[in-house]
Amino acid sequence: MDIIKIAIDSLKDELEATIIYGRLARMYRHKPISKKLIKIAEMESRHVRFWSDFLRRRGYDPSRIKPSRLK
């Protein structure tokens, strides 16, 4: 499998995870759970930056990658 394809798939997964955890954090009223979900969303966001930088260094524009709206 092509490394660029793997990176694109990984970036897409991380984008989706960031959105999901962020939305869950806003839904939960129980502060300890909400705070943990926010931390997970922040961690996923760092993964997004990693894969975006990885792709950019290889001449690929990561802004073209969009998360699934269905998920």
C-alpha positions, -999 to 999 in steps of 0.1 A, spaced: 0 0 0 12 35 -8 25 55 21 6 86 10 -27 66 10 -20 54 45 -12 89 56 -44 103 40 -65 75 56 -48 82 90 -54 120 87 -91 114 79 -95 91 109 -79 116 132 -100 144 119 -132 124 125 -120 114 160 -113 150 169 -148 160 159 -165 131 176 -147 136 209 -153 173 208 -190 169 203 -192 142 230 -174 166 254 -200 193 248 -229 168 253 -218 155 287 -228 176 317 -207 156 341 -175 177 342 -149 150 349 -160 130 318 -163 162 297 -128 173 306 -114 138 297 -131 139 264 -117 174 257 -82 161 265 -87 132 241 -100 156 214 -68 177 219 -46 146 216 -64 137 183 -58 172 171 -21 168 176 -23 136 155 -40 157 128 -11 181 128 14 153 126 -3 137 95 -9 171 79 28 180 83 38 145 70 17 150 39 28 186 33 65 176 35 57 152 7 40 178 -16 4 168 -8 -21 195 3 -38 181 34 -66 208 33 -82 187 5 -89 159 30 -124 162 46 -138 141 74 -168 119 67 -201 138 75 -218 104 80 -196 93 109 
